[in-house]
Structures are given as structure tokens and as C-alpha cells.
Amino acid sequence: MAIDHNGTPLINGILHSWASIQVAIQGVPLTGITSIEYEDKQEISNKYGAGRYPVGRGVGRITPTAKLTLYLDEVNLLQAKSKTGRLQDLGMFDVLVGYLHPTTGLITYDKVRNCHFSDNARKVKEGDTDIQVELELIPSHIEWGIKA
């Protein structure tokens, strides 16, 4: 059972799913995408003084990471935009991830900013019925819950 923002329980409510998101690079939707992962982690550590328990916390840098998995056909389209054919030479781009709420129709966005592809590899084995390529991104930061 899910709970909406006003505290009323939803009976048989519909939640976000893969079908409710859209991922775009520089405003162009990716149709050949099978997964996306992104996160940011912040260094936070306890600081000790007198006694056995922390007296405060230190807050440090934020480290963002991101990953896309695309079908090979989608990767080939991206590579065609590179002068060298290397994804790593495409330069910086933003990734916009939109989450359409299935019942309210409201869209919330996360923006993975200033990304570069850091790799380009293929892994294919006998019996595969598709070729999916996992690509790591190097972002500068993530803007959470923005309006596009």
C-alpha cells in the first residue's frame, strides 16, 4: 500500500515504473535505453571530542556517478555524432530524466549535469538476442527534483 502526499492511503494505487520515465540527452529522447543509474554520495563523518559519542559531524565533497545501458543501435547513433567515432570525444552533455506520475500526470525531473562518456566497450556472447552496451558517465553534479 502506497501513501500519497496528504497522508491518504492509496488502495491499488499505481506507482512509478520503467514505463513512466523518459531519458534524454541534450533534449533528444533515448528510445534504445534499457537502464539508467545515477547517484551522488557525500562524505559525512562523525567528529569526536570529550566522551565516547560524537560532538558533531564534518561534511565533505559530493561525488556523483551515472551509468546508462543502451542497445547497440542507439550507441551507434551517438557515435555517429562524434568526429572521431569515440563516445569519449562527444564533449559534455546533460542527461534529463523525467518521471511521469501515472495518475496525476505531473512530471518531475532529475538532471545529471555536464556528463562525459568515460568508456565504450562491447560484451556479446553466444545465444544473445540483443546487444546491450553499459556506458559509464562522469557527471559534475545532479540536480534533483527540478522543473525543466
MARTILUM-920307 format. One record per residue (C-alpha): residue in one letter; x, y, z. Coordinates in nm, 4 decimals. Each point is the difference from the previous one (the first is absolute). Example, Ala and Ser with C-alpha at 12.3 -4.5 7.8 and 13.67 -1.06 7.14 Angstrom:
<nodes>
@keza = A x = 1.2300 y = -0.4500 z = 0.7800 .
@keza = S x = 0.1370 y = 0.3440 z = -0.0660 .
</nodes>
This chain:
<nodes>
@keza = M x = 0.0000 y = 0.0000 z = 0.0000 .
@keza = A x = 0.1399 y = 0.3392 z = -0.1006 .
@keza = I x = -0.0654 y = 0.3287 z = 0.1761 .
@keza = D x = -0.0479 y = 0.3228 z = -0.1933 .
@keza = H x = 0.1136 y = 0.3450 z = 0.1117 .
@keza = N x = -0.3098 y = 0.0805 z = 0.2065 .
@keza = G x = 0.0238 y = -0.3161 z = 0.2108 .
@keza = T x = -0.2941 y = -0.1778 z = -0.1638 .
@keza = P x = 0.0801 y = -0.3631 z = -0.0818 .
@keza = L x = -0.0357 y = -0.1063 z = -0.3627 .
@keza = I x = -0.1782 y = -0.3282 z = -0.0423 .
@keza = N x = 0.1269 y = -0.1682 z = -0.3189 .
@keza = G x = 0.1954 y = 0.3206 z = -0.0728 .
@keza = I x = 0.2311 y = 0.0209 z = -0.2987 .
@keza = L x = 0.3612 y = 0.0945 z = 0.0658 .
@keza = H x = 0.2851 y = 0.1034 z = -0.2288 .
@keza = S x = 0.1341 y = -0.2720 z = -0.2289 .
@keza = W x = 0.2436 y = -0.0299 z = -0.2892 .
@keza = A x = -0.2831 y = 0.0923 z = -0.2367 .
@keza = S x = -0.0472 y = 0.3339 z = 0.1795 .
@keza = I x = 0.3496 y = 0.1398 z = -0.0634 .
@keza = Q x = 0.1635 y = 0.1683 z = -0.2969 .
@keza = V x = 0.3733 y = 0.0545 z = -0.0345 .
@keza = A x = 0.1410 y = 0.2632 z = -0.2348 .
@keza = I x = 0.3483 y = 0.1166 z = -0.0932 .
@keza = Q x = 0.0109 y = 0.3640 z = -0.1069 .
@keza = G x = -0.3772 y = -0.0061 z = -0.0448 .
@keza = V x = -0.0055 y = -0.3089 z = -0.2239 .
@keza = P x = -0.1909 y = -0.2938 z = 0.1582 .
@keza = L x = 0.1834 y = -0.3323 z = 0.0138 .
@keza = T x = -0.2264 y = -0.2766 z = -0.1265 .
@keza = G x = 0.2617 y = -0.2764 z = 0.0089 .
@keza = I x = 0.0678 y = 0.0271 z = 0.3730 .
@keza = T x = -0.0428 y = -0.2975 z = 0.2326 .
@keza = S x = 0.1278 y = 0.1453 z = 0.3275 .
@keza = I x = 0.1310 y = 0.3121 z = 0.1686 .
@keza = E x = 0.1724 y = 0.0368 z = 0.3344 .
@keza = Y x = 0.1126 y = 0.3189 z = 0.1675 .
@keza = E x = 0.0829 y = 0.1083 z = 0.3517 .
@keza = D x = 0.1995 y = 0.2423 z = 0.2037 .
@keza = K x = 0.1788 y = -0.0829 z = 0.3207 .
@keza = Q x = 0.1242 y = 0.2490 z = 0.2529 .
@keza = E x = 0.2826 y = -0.0495 z = 0.2454 .
@keza = I x = -0.1466 y = 0.0353 z = 0.3481 .
@keza = S x = 0.1943 y = -0.1048 z = 0.3077 .
@keza = N x = -0.0475 y = 0.0164 z = 0.3746 .
@keza = K x = 0.2319 y = 0.2339 z = 0.1918 .
@keza = Y x = 0.0983 y = -0.0899 z = 0.3534 .
@keza = G x = 0.0940 y = 0.2088 z = 0.2982 .
@keza = A x = -0.0476 y = -0.0709 z = 0.3691 .
@keza = G x = -0.1801 y = -0.3248 z = 0.0777 .
@keza = R x = -0.0880 y = -0.3025 z = -0.2097 .
@keza = Y x = -0.2551 y = 0.1530 z = -0.2340 .
@keza = P x = 0.0396 y = 0.2368 z = -0.2926 .
@keza = V x = -0.0234 y = 0.3709 z = 0.0767 .
@keza = G x = -0.0706 y = 0.0929 z = -0.3598 .
@keza = R x = 0.0334 y = -0.1002 z = -0.3638 .
@keza = G x = 0.2314 y = 0.1037 z = -0.2784 .
@keza = V x = -0.1449 y = 0.0359 z = -0.3489 .
@keza = G x = 0.2221 y = -0.0392 z = -0.3054 .
@keza = R x = -0.0110 y = -0.0389 z = -0.3754 .
@keza = I x = -0.2870 y = -0.1343 z = -0.2069 .
@keza = T x = 0.0920 y = -0.2675 z = -0.2547 .
@keza = P x = -0.2543 y = -0.0660 z = -0.2793 .
@keza = T x = -0.0036 y = -0.3130 z = -0.2177 .
@keza = A x = -0.2215 y = -0.1106 z = -0.2886 .
@keza = K x = -0.0427 y = -0.2906 z = -0.2403 .
@keza = L x = -0.2135 y = -0.0677 z = -0.3072 .
@keza = T x = -0.0734 y = -0.3289 z = -0.1718 .
@keza = L x = -0.0940 y = 0.0408 z = -0.3652 .
@keza = Y x = -0.0639 y = -0.2304 z = -0.2911 .
@keza = L x = 0.2885 y = -0.0021 z = -0.2476 .
@keza = D x = -0.2110 y = 0.1791 z = -0.2626 .
@keza = E x = -0.0446 y = 0.2967 z = 0.2377 .
@keza = V x = 0.3736 y = 0.0032 z = 0.0767 .
@keza = N x = 0.0757 y = 0.0020 z = -0.3729 .
@keza = L x = -0.2232 y = 0.3075 z = -0.0441 .
@keza = L x = 0.1902 y = 0.1803 z = 0.2760 .
@keza = Q x = 0.3374 y = -0.1031 z = -0.1429 .
@keza = A x = -0.1008 y = 0.1356 z = -0.3414 .
@keza = K x = -0.0166 y = 0.3478 z = 0.1599 .
@keza = S x = 0.3653 y = -0.0220 z = 0.1040 .
@keza = K x = 0.2655 y = 0.1224 z = -0.2450 .
@keza = T x = 0.2306 y = -0.2835 z = 0.1072 .
@keza = G x = -0.2644 y = -0.2694 z = 0.0531 .
@keza = R x = 0.0895 y = -0.0135 z = 0.3699 .
@keza = L x = -0.2736 y = 0.0670 z = 0.2538 .
@keza = Q x = 0.2617 y = 0.1525 z = 0.2280 .
@keza = D x = 0.0576 y = 0.2767 z = -0.2591 .
@keza = L x = -0.3631 y = 0.1185 z = -0.0069 .
@keza = G x = 0.0638 y = 0.2640 z = 0.2639 .
@keza = M x = -0.2240 y = 0.0996 z = 0.2891 .
@keza = F x = -0.3739 y = -0.0580 z = 0.0071 .
@keza = D x = -0.2861 y = -0.0095 z = 0.2489 .
@keza = V x = -0.2275 y = -0.2979 z = 0.0571 .
@keza = L x = -0.3583 y = 0.0881 z = 0.0884 .
@keza = V x = -0.2073 y = -0.2717 z = 0.1675 .
@keza = G x = -0.3735 y = 0.0697 z = 0.0166 .
@keza = Y x = -0.2346 y = -0.1928 z = 0.2266 .
@keza = L x = -0.3646 y = 0.0189 z = -0.1059 .
@keza = H x = -0.2353 y = -0.0735 z = 0.2880 .
@keza = P x = -0.2454 y = -0.2552 z = -0.1413 .
@keza = T x = -0.3094 y = 0.1365 z = 0.1715 .
@keza = T x = 0.0595 y = 0.3750 z = 0.0422 .
@keza = G x = 0.1798 y = 0.0618 z = -0.3299 .
@keza = L x = 0.2598 y = 0.2138 z = 0.1790 .
@keza = I x = 0.3606 y = -0.0336 z = -0.1174 .
@keza = T x = 0.2998 y = 0.0337 z = 0.2288 .
@keza = Y x = 0.3534 y = 0.0200 z = -0.1376 .
@keza = D x = 0.3517 y = -0.0779 z = 0.1045 .
@keza = K x = 0.2832 y = 0.1476 z = -0.2045 .
@keza = V x = 0.3388 y = -0.1720 z = -0.0080 .
@keza = R x = 0.2259 y = 0.2926 z = -0.0904 .
@keza = N x = 0.3122 y = 0.0425 z = -0.2128 .
@keza = C x = 0.0499 y = -0.3674 z = -0.0876 .
@keza = H x = 0.2775 y = -0.1613 z = -0.1995 .
@keza = F x = 0.0082 y = -0.3622 z = -0.1125 .
@keza = S x = 0.3010 y = -0.1629 z = 0.1629 .
@keza = D x = -0.0084 y = -0.3332 z = -0.1834 .
@keza = N x = -0.1300 y = -0.1846 z = -0.3025 .
@keza = A x = 0.0061 y = -0.3786 z = -0.0014 .
@keza = R x = -0.1902 y = -0.2956 z = -0.1433 .
@keza = K x = -0.0837 y = -0.3271 z = 0.1740 .
@keza = V x = -0.1783 y = -0.2519 z = -0.2215 .
@keza = K x = -0.0328 y = -0.3747 z = 0.0454 .
@keza = E x = -0.1564 y = -0.2940 z = -0.1780 .
@keza = G x = -0.3743 y = -0.0151 z = 0.0416 .
@keza = D x = -0.0493 y = 0.3744 z = 0.0480 .
@keza = T x = -0.3116 y = 0.1271 z = -0.1744 .
@keza = D x = 0.1013 y = 0.3623 z = 0.0438 .
@keza = I x = 0.3169 y = 0.1984 z = 0.0634 .
@keza = Q x = -0.0142 y = 0.2347 z = 0.2956 .
@keza = V x = 0.2869 y = 0.2363 z = 0.0781 .
@keza = E x = 0.0594 y = 0.1285 z = 0.3538 .
@keza = L x = 0.1556 y = 0.3468 z = -0.0059 .
@keza = E x = 0.1434 y = 0.1802 z = 0.2997 .
@keza = L x = -0.0456 y = 0.3744 z = 0.0231 .
@keza = I x = 0.2083 y = 0.2551 z = 0.1884 .
@keza = P x = -0.2410 y = 0.2743 z = 0.1151 .
@keza = S x = 0.0834 y = 0.3219 z = 0.1851 .
@keza = H x = -0.3142 y = -0.0051 z = 0.2162 .
@keza = I x = -0.3662 y = -0.0996 z = 0.0108 .
@keza = E x = -0.2937 y = 0.2359 z = 0.0310 .
@keza = W x = -0.2767 y = -0.1890 z = 0.1781 .
@keza = G x = -0.3721 y = 0.0664 z = -0.0407 .
@keza = I x = 0.0235 y = 0.2972 z = -0.2366 .
@keza = K x = -0.2458 y = 0.1515 z = -0.2429 .
@keza = A x = 0.1197 y = -0.0154 z = -0.3617 .
</nodes>
